[in-house]
């Protein structure tokens, strides 16, 4: 693969690997020296290498992107088809919103109503799935910003959730194009009254103990946990791409919503280091709804970035 294609595929595979790695530890706090492996299990009895709703919802977005048209309402219809298929695990807010809508076009209004009734509605459920938005509009920052927020708003109407998706998608785009991490670069696209808030939260993630970013169901804390695991995990001098695996293990060690934090981190780590950095043993195990494996995700990522032309 050309380096940019390697990083495009790496973003989706990194998300799925983080998700499957963390699935067996969800809502636990692994001991500091305990080994972290893709053994499955957890509260939902995942198979080794099986991804959860984080990747399942990302696949819904990527499949729509692969058609050449990433229309929010059409993505919403895919979300509704997915939840009607009876997934094993669905976030509380996501389930409530999707269960109250008839079509994808209904979702933004339903999500807004939910948020009015539940003021603490800035969950991490839209951030975990957002990576394919970046792939669909690589190099077009304005389109990434608009789509990231609109697709977040399908289930998560709080502006902080949309902000997090914007920042993370722009960071993925930057990593794919420049092979480096930069989360601050996207702050110009955040409303001025919240820019200082995000500047402080990002700086905290780079300096505070990563274990302090828990519980992490709140989208801001989830972003901080993922960013802390990336920025505070040393890049090995003799094998720089090993940073991907090391940082994903660090993300799981933070605890609580382990699959989601690691999925968020994995999407950016993969965009920086590429598919070639994903351990072979993880790629061999990787699988999940709708009957996909790593090869299917590879093809889907390329199609998403090519808008269906490949």
VOBARO-724800 format. One record per residue: residue number from 1; x, y, z of N, C-alpha, C, CB in turn. Coordinates in steps of 0.02 Angstrom, whole numbers. Glycine has a CB too. Example, Ala and Ser with C-alpha at 12.3 -4.5 7.8 and 13.67 -1.06 7.14 Angstrom:
2
1/660/-284/390/615/-225/390/660/-165/390/565/-224/452
2/642/-112/354/684/-53/357/645/2/394/704/-30/286
// end
This chain:
310
1/42/-60/0/0/0/0/43/62/0/-47/0/61
2/21/114/-35/52/180/-29/42/204/43/23/230/-80
3/89/245/68/82/267/139/15/297/156/136/317/154
4/-12/339/112/-76/370/129/-132/319/132/-93/425/79
5/-132/270/87/-183/218/89/-175/174/151/-179/174/25
6/-112/160/169/-98/123/230/-128/158/290/-22/114/239
7/-123/224/292/-150/261/349/-226/267/346/-119/331/352
8/-254/271/285/-327/272/278/-356/208/307/-348/280/204
9/-329/151/285/-353/86/310/-338/79/384/-322/28/270
10/-280/104/404/-261/100/474/-310/132/521/-194/130/484
11/-341/187/499/-389/222/543/-448/177/561/-414/286/510
12/-477/144/511/-535/101/525/-514/37/561/-571/84/460
13/-457/8/541/-434/-52/575/-411/-36/646/-376/-84/535
14/-381/23/656/-360/42/723/-419/50/769/-321/106/720
15/-473/80/743/-534/87/782/-560/18/804/-589/124/742
16/-565/-28/755/-592/-94/769/-548/-133/817/-602/-134/705
17/-481/-127/809/-436/-162/854/-440/-136/926/-364/-156/829
18/-443/-70/933/-451/-42/1000/-515/-65/1032/-449/34/997
19/-568/-66/992/-634/-88/1016/-631/-160/1039/-686/-80/960
20/-604/-205/997/-602/-276/1014/-554/-289/1072/-581/-317/953
21/-499/-251/1075/-452/-259/1131/-484/-240/1197/-389/-218/1119
22/-522/-186/1196/-553/-162/1258/-617/-196/1278/-566/-90/1252
23/-647/-234/1231/-713/-263/1243/-715/-308/1305/-736/-303/1183
24/-663/-345/1316/-663/-392/1372/-651/-360/1440/-612/-444/1361
25/-635/-295/1440/-619/-260/1502/-669/-205/1519/-549/-230/1498
26/-722/-200/1480/-770/-145/1488/-796/-141/1559/-828/-152/1438
27/-796/-80/1586/-820/-65/1653/-779/-99/1708/-893/-85/1660
28/-716/-114/1692/-670/-138/1743/-610/-91/1744/-648/-212/1728
29/-566/-104/1792/-504/-65/1799/-446/-114/1804/-507/-17/1861
30/-414/-131/1747/-361/-180/1749/-304/-160/1796/-333/-191/1679
31/-275/-209/1829/-217/-196/1872/-159/-170/1829/-197/-260/1910
32/-118/-127/1857/-64/-96/1818/-19/-145/1782/-23/-53/1862
33/-5/-202/1812/41/-250/1782/6/-309/1748/88/-277/1835
34/-60/-308/1748/-97/-363/1718/-89/-361/1642/-171/-361/1738
35/-80/-419/1610/-75/-419/1537/-142/-399/1505/-54/-489/1512
36/-137/-363/1449/-196/-343/1411/-193/-378/1344/-200/-265/1402
37/-245/-417/1328/-245/-455/1265/-315/-458/1237/-217/-526/1276
38/-319/-476/1173/-382/-477/1137/-416/-545/1147/-371/-463/1061
39/-436/-557/1209/-463/-622/1227/-540/-623/1229/-437/-642/1294
40/-572/-567/1216/-645/-566/1219/-671/-571/1290/-673/-622/1178
41/-731/-596/1296/-761/-602/1363/-798/-539/1382/-709/-617/1414
42/-788/-516/1443/-823/-458/1467/-896/-472/1483/-819/-402/1417
43/-933/-420/1498/-1002/-427/1519/-1048/-454/1465/-1028/-363/1542
44/-1028/-449/1402/-1071/-472/1347/-1044/-535/1314/-1078/-418/1295
45/-991/-563/1341/-965/-626/1315/-940/-622/1244/-1018/-678/1319
46/-903/-569/1229/-877/-561/1161/-827/-616/1144/-843/-492/1153
47/-826/-635/1080/-776/-683/1056/-708/-647/1051/-796/-713/987
48/-652/-683/1056/-588/-651/1045/-584/-617/977/-531/-703/1051
49/-568/-552/978/-563/-514/916/-629/-485/891/-535/-557/864
50/-683/-496/927/-749/-471/905/-758/-399/925/-806/-514/933
51/-776/-357/877/-788/-287/892/-859/-276/917/-775/-243/831
52/-872/-219/947/-935/-204/980/-974/-151/940/-924/-180/1052
53/-1021/-120/974/-1063/-69/941/-1023/-9/916/-1117/-45/989
54/-964/4/946/-923/60/923/-906/52/849/-859/65/965
55/-879/-6/832/-860/-20/763/-921/-33/720/-813/-80/759
56/-972/-64/748/-1033/-77/709/-1063/-12/683/-1084/-115/753
57/-1066/39/726/-1094/102/704/-1048/138/655/-1109/147/764
58/-982/131/665/-935/159/617/-943/127/549/-862/150/642
59/-957/62/548/-969/27/484/-1030/55/450/-976/-49/496
60/-1082/70/488/-1142/101/458/-1123/165/421/-1195/116/512
61/-1083/207/452/-1061/270/420/-1018/255/359/-1023/314/470
62/-971/209/366/-925/193/312/-961/163/252/-870/145/336
63/-1011/122/264/-1048/93/208/-1086/146/169/-1097/39/234
64/-1111/196/205/-1144/251/170/-1093/293/132/-1184/295/219
65/-1035/306/163/-983/344/129/-960/308/65/-922/355/175
66/-959/242/67/-936/203/9/-983/208/-51/-929/130/29
67/-1044/232/-40/-1090/242/-97/-1074/305/-135/-1162/244/-72
68/-1034/348/-105/-1018/412/-136/-1058/470/-109/-1029/408/-210
69/-1104/457/-63/-1146/510/-35/-1154/498/40/-1216/512/-70
70/-1123/540/80/-1128/533/153/-1183/580/178/-1060/548/188
71/-1245/563/163/-1302/603/184/-1322/584/255/-1361/594/136
72/-1327/632/301/-1344/615/370/-1407/574/378/-1351/677/411
73/-1460/591/341/-1523/554/348/-1514/481/326/-1579/587/307
74/-1474/471/274/-1461/402/251/-1419/364/302/-1426/403/182
75/-1371/398/333/-1334/367/387/-1382/348/444/-1277/414/413
76/-1427/394/459/-1477/379/511/-1519/318/496/-1522/439/521
77/-1538/310/432/-1575/250/413/-1534/187/424/-1597/255/339
78/-1469/192/411/-1426/134/423/-1421/120/498/-1355/147/394
79/-1418/171/538/-1418/161/611/-1482/125/633/-1411/228/648
80/-1538/145/604/-1602/115/623/-1605/42/601/-1661/154/593
81/-1581/27/541/-1579/-43/518/-1535/-84/565/-1553/-48/446
82/-1480/-53/587/-1433/-88/631/-1466/-104/698/-1371/-46/643
83/-1499/-55/729/-1527/-69/796/-1586/-117/791/-1550/-4/829
84/-1620/-118/735/-1675/-165/725/-1650/-236/714/-1718/-144/666
85/-1585/-242/700/-1555/-309/691/-1540/-342/758/-1491/-304/650
86/-1548/-305/813/-1539/-333/880/-1467/-339/902/-1570/-398/883
87/-1427/-285/899/-1358/-289/921/-1352/-307/994/-1322/-223/908
88/-1297/-339/1011/-1286/-363/1080/-1283/-306/1130/-1221/-403/1083
89/-1250/-252/1111/-1240/-196/1157/-1254/-131/1121/-1167/-196/1186
90/-1291/-86/1154/-1305/-19/1127/-1303/30/1185/-1376/-18/1090
91/-1271/88/1175/-1270/138/1227/-1339/161/1246/-1229/197/1204
92/-1347/182/1309/-1413/201/1335/-1444/257/1293/-1408/222/1408
93/-1406/311/1282/-1432/367/1245/-1446/349/1172/-1384/426/1249
94/-1400/313/1142/-1408/293/1072/-1471/250/1064/-1347/255/1047
95/-1480/202/1109/-1540/160/1105/-1604/201/1113/-1537/104/1158
96/-1604/247/1161/-1664/286/1173/-1683/328/1112/-1654/332/1234
97/-1633/359/1081/-1647/402/1023/-1667/360/963/-1585/445/1006
98/-1630/308/948/-1646/267/889/-1714/233/897/-1592/215/877
99/-1731/214/959/-1794/179/970/-1855/225/962/-1794/148/1038
100/-1843/290/966/-1899/338/962/-1908/367/892/-1888/394/1011
101/-1868/346/844/-1871/375/777/-1897/323/727/-1802/400/755
102/-1931/348/676/-1956/304/623/-1909/302/564/-2025/326/601
103/-1879/360/548/-1833/365/492/-1772/404/513/-1867/398/431
104/-1720/400/472/-1660/438/487/-1671/512/487/-1607/421/437
105/-1717/535/450/-1732/607/448/-1760/632/514/-1781/622/392
106/-1791/587/552/-1820/606/617/-1767/616/671/-1868/552/640
107/-1709/586/662/-1662/579/717/-1637/644/748/-1603/540/694
108/-1618/695/710/-1594/756/743/-1644/787/791/-1575/808/691
109/-1708/787/771/-1759/815/816/-1769/771/877/-1825/824/778
110/-1768/706/867/-1776/660/924/-1717/668/972/-1781/588/899
111/-1656/673/945/-1597/682/987/-1600/747/1025/-1534/678/945
112/-1624/800/993/-1630/865/1026/-1680/861/1083/-1651/919/976
113/-1736/828/1071/-1787/821/1124/-1759/780/1182/-1850/786/1096
114/-1720/728/1167/-1691/688/1220/-1644/731/1262/-1654/628/1191
115/-1605/772/1228/-1557/814/1263/-1591/866/1308/-1511/848/1213
116/-1646/892/1286/-1683/939/1327/-1710/906/1390/-1742/969/1287
117/-1729/843/1384/-1756/807/1441/-1702/778/1486/-1801/751/1418
118/-1641/772/1459/-1584/743/1496/-1524/789/1488/-1567/669/1471
119/-1518/840/1530/-1465/890/1521/-1395/862/1516/-1467/939/1577
120/-1381/806/1549/-1314/775/1544/-1314/725/1486/-1295/740/1612
121/-1316/752/1426/-1325/710/1367/-1264/709/1321/-1385/733/1327
122/-1207/732/1346/-1146/734/1305/-1107/669/1315/-1102/795/1322
123/-1137/613/1293/-1104/549/1298/-1051/540/1244/-1155/493/1295
124/-1015/484/1249/-960/472/1202/-980/431/1141/-904/437/1238
125/-1045/418/1133/-1068/372/1081/-1061/396/1010/-1137/357/1093
126/-1057/462/999/-1046/484/930/-972/491/914/-1081/551/917
127/-931/504/964/-859/510/954/-829/442/936/-824/538/1016
128/-854/389/966/-825/322/955/-830/300/883/-859/272/1000
129/-879/325/846/-894/300/778/-874/349/723/-967/284/772
130/-844/406/741/-840/462/694/-786/456/641/-828/523/733
131/-738/411/648/-680/409/602/-699/406/528/-638/349/619
132/-749/367/507/-764/364/435/-785/431/405/-818/314/423
133/-807/478/446/-824/544/420/-761/577/392/-855/588/475
134/-706/571/428/-643/599/404/-622/565/339/-587/591/457
135/-629/500/335/-610/464/274/-650/486/214/-617/389/284
136/-714/501/225/-757/520/170/-740/587/139/-829/521/193
137/-709/631/178/-695/699/154/-622/719/164/-740/749/190
138/-577/672/154/-506/686/164/-484/748/125/-464/626/144
139/-450/793/161/-424/853/129/-473/910/124/-400/837/61
140/-536/899/140/-587/952/138/-609/966/209/-648/932/91
141/-573/1010/243/-585/1021/314/-655/1048/327/-534/1068/342
142/-679/1093/284/-746/1120/294/-799/1066/290/-759/1173/242
143/-792/1020/242/-841/966/235/-836/918/294/-830/928/170
144/-776/905/318/-767/862/376/-803/892/437/-692/851/392
145/-793/956/448/-823/990/505/-899/985/502/-802/1064/508
146/-928/1000/444/-1001/1000/438/-1029/929/448/-1022/1026/369
147/-998/880/415/-1024/812/419/-1013/782/488/-991/768/366
148/-956/796/519/-944/768/586/-997/791/635/-875/789/612
149/-1015/855/631/-1065/881/678/-1135/855/661/-1064/957/677
150/-1151/853/596/-1218/830/577/-1229/756/594/-1229/840/501
151/-1178/715/585/-1186/644/600/-1184/632/675/-1132/603/564
152/-1146/671/711/-1150/668/784/-1220/685/808/-1098/716/817
153/-1249/737/779/-1315/761/800/-1371/712/787/-1330/825/764
154/-1358/659/749/-1410/609/738/-1431/575/803/-1387/557/688
155/-1384/570/850/-1400/538/914/-1378/579/974/-1367/470/917
156/-1330/624/965/-1300/661/1021/-1304/736/1006/-1227/638/1034
157/-1355/769/1032/-1367/838/1013/-1327/889/1052/-1440/853/1021
158/-1294/869/1105/-1254/916/1144/-1196/942/1102/-1228/883/1210
159/-1184/1008/1100/-1129/1036/1060/-1061/1008/1077/-1128/1110/1067
160/-1050/987/1139/-985/959/1158/-972/894/1120/-982/948/1233
161/-1023/854/1109/-1014/792/1071/-995/809/999/-1078/749/1072
162/-1028/858/970/-1011/879/902/-940/908/899/-1060/930/877
163/-922/948/949/-854/975/951/-802/919/951/-845/1020/1014
164/-813/870/993/-764/815/999/-757/778/932/-786/766/1054
165/-812/767/898/-809/734/833/-772/776/782/-880/718/807
166/-783/841/783/-748/886/737/-673/883/751/-773/958/745
167/-653/891/813/-582/891/830/-549/824/811/-573/904/905
168/-582/769/826/-552/704/813/-548/689/738/-591/648/848
169/-600/706/701/-598/695/629/-545/737/595/-666/710/598
170/-538/799/616/-485/841/587/-416/815/605/-492/914/611
171/-408/787/665/-345/758/685/-329/696/642/-345/739/760
172/-380/656/627/-371/598/583/-350/620/513/-436/556/579
173/-384/670/487/-366/697/421/-294/721/420/-413/754/402
174/-274/756/473/-206/782/478/-156/725/482/-199/828/539
175/-171/674/521/-126/618/529/-116/580/464/-151/570/583
176/-170/570/427/-165/535/363/-123/574/313/-235/522/334
177/-131/639/312/-94/680/264/-23/695/285/-131/744/253
178/-10/702/350/55/726/373/93/677/418/47/790/410
179/62/620/433/94/570/475/118/599/542/153/538/438
180/74/637/574/89/665/640/24/677/677/131/730/633
181/30/681/743/-28/695/785/-35/770/797/-23/657/852
182/-95/796/790/-109/866/804/-183/874/818/-86/912/746
183/-200/884/881/-270/893/900/-288/967/906/-284/858/966
184/-239/1009/918/-251/1081/927/-270/1114/860/-189/1114/956
185/-247/1085/806/-257/1116/740/-330/1127/723/-225/1072/687
186/-374/1087/752/-445/1094/736/-483/1145/777/-477/1029/743
187/-450/1176/826/-485/1221/871/-516/1281/836/-438/1246/925
188/-489/1301/780/-518/1359/744/-589/1345/720/-474/1377/684
189/-608/1281/718/-675/1263/695/-725/1254/753/-672/1200/654
190/-702/1268/813/-745/1264/872/-771/1335/889/-707/1233/933
191/-832/1339/910/-862/1404/928/-816/1440/977/-933/1395/958
192/-808/1504/968/-760/1543/1007/-772/1537/1082/-763/1616/987
193/-835/1533/1103/-849/1530/1175/-830/1463/1206/-923/1543/1187
194/-815/1412/1165/-794/1347/1193/-721/1331/1176/-839/1291/1165
195/-688/1375/1140/-619/1361/1119/-572/1357/1179/-596/1415/1070
196/-580/1403/1226/-537/1402/1285/-548/1339/1327/-550/1464/1328
197/-610/1318/1332/-627/1257/1369/-589/1197/1340/-703/1244/1367
198/-592/1190/1274/-559/1133/1241/-483/1138/1245/-581/1128/1169
199/-457/1199/1239/-384/1208/1245/-360/1182/1313/-366/1283/1237
200/-397/1200/1365/-379/1177/1433/-385/1102/1440/-423/1212/1485
201/-438/1073/1414/-449/1001/1421/-397/961/1383/-520/983/1397
202/-378/984/1325/-326/949/1286/-259/953/1322/-321/979/1215
203/-243/1012/1348/-180/1020/1385/-179/975/1446/-170/1094/1406
204/-235/969/1481/-239/925/1540/-225/853/1519/-308/930/1574
205/-252/832/1462/-242/763/1440/-170/748/1424/-285/750/1378
206/-131/799/1408/-61/789/1391/-16/789/1453/-39/844/1344
207/-43/808/1510/-1/814/1569/-25/776/1631/6/886/1587
208/-90/769/1639/-116/735/1699/-109/659/1693/-190/754/1710
209/-112/626/1749/-110/553/1750/-166/525/1707/-115/526/1823
210/-150/483/1656/-204/456/1614/-259/422/1653/-174/407/1564
211/-241/390/1709/-290/356/1750/-341/402/1782/-257/318/1802
212/-329/468/1778/-377/515/1807/-436/528/1761/-342/581/1822
213/-431/505/1699/-485/519/1651/-535/462/1650/-456/530/1580
214/-566/454/1708/-616/403/1717/-661/423/1775/-583/333/1730
215/-725/405/1775/-760/370/1721/-762/413/1658/-832/353/1744
216/-769/380/1602/-761/414/1538/-820/405/1490/-700/390/1505
217/-879/399/1517/-938/400/1474/-953/469/1446/-998/374/1513
218/-931/521/1482/-937/590/1459/-889/600/1401/-922/641/1517
219/-913/631/1347/-873/636/1286/-807/673/1297/-913/670/1232
220/-807/724/1339/-745/761/1351/-693/717/1385/-758/825/1393
221/-714/681/1436/-668/636/1472/-645/579/1427/-702/609/1535
222/-690/554/1385/-670/500/1339/-617/525/1290/-731/474/1300
223/-626/585/1263/-576/614/1218/-510/623/1256/-600/681/1189
224/-514/649/1317/-452/659/1356/-417/593/1369/-468/695/1422
225/-455/541/1386/-425/476/1400/-390/449/1338/-478/426/1424
226/-423/455/1280/-393/431/1218/-330/471/1200/-443/434/1161
227/-334/537/1207/-277/580/1190/-220/569/1239/-298/654/1190
228/-235/559/1303/-183/545/1352/-147/480/1336/-213/543/1423
229/-184/430/1316/-153/366/1301/-107/371/1240/-206/312/1288
230/-123/416/1194/-81/427/1135/-20/469/1152/-122/461/1079
231/-31/525/1184/24/574/1193/70/556/1250/-4/642/1205
232/45/518/1299/87/501/1356/118/431/1353/46/506/1419
233/105/396/1298/139/332/1286/200/345/1243/90/281/1252
234/259/328/1266/320/342/1227/320/306/1160/382/322/1267
235/347/339/1110/357/307/1045/423/268/1047/357/361/986
236/422/203/1038/484/164/1043/535/187/990/469/89/1034
237/595/199/1012/646/223/965/664/171/913/708/245/1003
238/665/107/932/686/55/887/630/29/842/715/-2/925
239/567/44/860/509/22/821/453/72/830/486/-51/842
240/458/130/798/409/184/810/336/162/801/423/241/764
241/322/120/751/253/99/739/225/56/795/249/62/674
242/268/31/839/245/-5/897/205/38/946/302/-36/933
243/209/103/934/170/150/975/96/135/972/183/222/952
244/72/112/914/0/97/907/-22/45/958/-16/72/836
245/11/-11/960/-8/-63/1007/2/-43/1079/30/-125/993
246/58/-10/1093/73/12/1161/20/61/1187/143/43/1166
247/1/108/1144/-48/159/1164/-118/129/1173/-50/216/1113
248/-135/80/1132/-200/48/1141/-203/9/1206/-215/1/1082
249/-150/-24/1224/-148/-57/1290/-154/-5/1346/-82/-97/1297
250/-120/52/1337/-125/106/1387/-197/131/1392/-78/163/1369
251/-232/136/1336/-301/159/1336/-346/112/1376/-328/167/1265
252/-336/47/1366/-376/-2/1403/-360/1/1477/-363/-73/1376
253/-297/12/1494/-277/14/1565/-310/72/1602/-202/20/1571
254/-332/124/1568/-366/179/1602/-430/155/1636/-383/236/1552
255/-463/106/1604/-521/76/1635/-587/109/1618/-513/76/1708
256/-641/81/1645/-710/100/1635/-734/84/1565/-718/175/1649
257/-746/133/1521/-773/118/1455/-715/101/1408/-815/178/1426
258/-684/44/1422/-620/27/1391/-624/17/1316/-593/-35/1422
259/-678/-14/1292/-683/-25/1220/-690/40/1182/-742/-71/1204
260/-729/87/1210/-741/150/1176/-679/195/1178/-800/187/1208
261/-647/201/1235/-586/242/1238/-533/214/1190/-558/244/1310
262/-524/149/1189/-474/119/1145/-495/124/1072/-463/46/1163
263/-559/121/1058/-582/130/988/-568/201/964/-658/115/982
264/-583/250/1007/-569/320/989/-494/329/977/-594/368/1045
265/-454/306/1024/-381/312/1016/-357/275/954/-346/284/1079
266/-384/215/942/-362/174/886/-373/206/819/-396/109/888
267/-428/243/812/-442/275/748/-390/327/730/-511/307/748
268/-364/362/780/-312/412/767/-243/380/763/-313/466/822
269/-230/331/806/-166/296/802/-157/262/734/-161/243/859
270/-210/231/710/-206/199/645/-197/248/588/-268/158/632
271/-227/308/595/-218/359/544/-147/385/543/-266/417/557
272/-113/383/600/-43/405/603/6/350/581/-26/427/673
273/-3/289/608/47/236/597/28/188/542/57/198/661
274/-35/184/524/-56/143/468/-72/71/485/-3/143/417
275/-103/38/437/-122/-32/444/-61/-75/458/-156/-57/381
276/-4/-58/429/56/-98/438/80/-100/510/111/-73/393
277/56/-53/552/75/-52/622/30/-95/665/74/19/648
278/-26/-118/638/-73/-159/677/-43/-229/685/-144/-162/643
279/-36/-254/746/-7/-321/756/-44/-374/717/-7/-339/830
280/-7/-419/685/-37/-471/643/-85/-515/683/17/-514/612
281/-69/-528/747/-112/-571/787/-180/-538/798/-78/-587/855
282/-182/-472/801/-245/-437/809/-285/-439/744/-234/-365/831
283/-251/-426/689/-286/-427/624/-316/-496/610/-239/-407/568
284/-281/-548/630/-305/-616/617/-369/-631/656/-252/-666/634
285/-375/-603/716/-433/-616/758/-493/-572/742/-414/-606/830
286/-481/-515/712/-531/-463/707/-592/-485/666/-501/-400/676
287/-652/-474/694/-714/-491/658/-773/-461/695/-721/-568/649
288/-831/-461/661/-892/-438/694/-947/-421/644/-878/-378/736
289/-1001/-395/672/-1058/-375/631/-1035/-329/575/-1113/-341/673
290/-1061/-339/514/-1111/-386/488/-1079/-447/454/-1158/-351/440
291/-1037/-483/489/-1002/-540/460/-937/-520/426/-1046/-575/412
292/-905/-466/450/-844/-440/420/-783/-466/457/-844/-364/419
293/-725/-462/423/-661/-472/455/-615/-415/434/-630/-541/437
294/-551/-420/449/-504/-366/434/-501/-350/360/-435/-383/460
295/-506/-400/317/-504/-387/246/-564/-346/223/-502/-453/207
296/-622/-360/251/-681/-322/233/-675/-249/255/-744/-353/263
297/-647/-239/316/-638/-170/339/-587/-133/296/-614/-171/412
298/-536/-169/273/-487/-138/229/-520/-113/165/-431/-189/211
299/-559/-154/134/-594/-135/73/-642/-77/86/-633/-195/42
300/-679/-81/142/-727/-29/158/-694/38/170/-768/-48/219
301/-636/38/202/-600/100/214/-578/133/149/-539/87/258
302/-552/92/103/-531/119/38/-590/146/0/-495/64/-3
303/-646/111/0/-705/134/-34/-732/198/-2/-760/80/-34
304/-729/202/63/-753/262/98/-713/323/78/-750/253/174
305/-647/315/74/-604/371/56/-609/387/-17/-533/356/75
306/-626/338/-59/-633/351/-131/-703/369/-152/-611/292/-170
307/-749/376/-103/-818/391/-116/-850/342/-165/-824/462/-142
308/-831/279/-157/-863/227/-196/-835/217/-265/-935/242/-201
309/-780/251/-283/-754/247/-350/-702/193/-359/-725/312/-369
310/-681/159/-306/-627/110/-311/-653/40/-327/-586/109/-245
// end
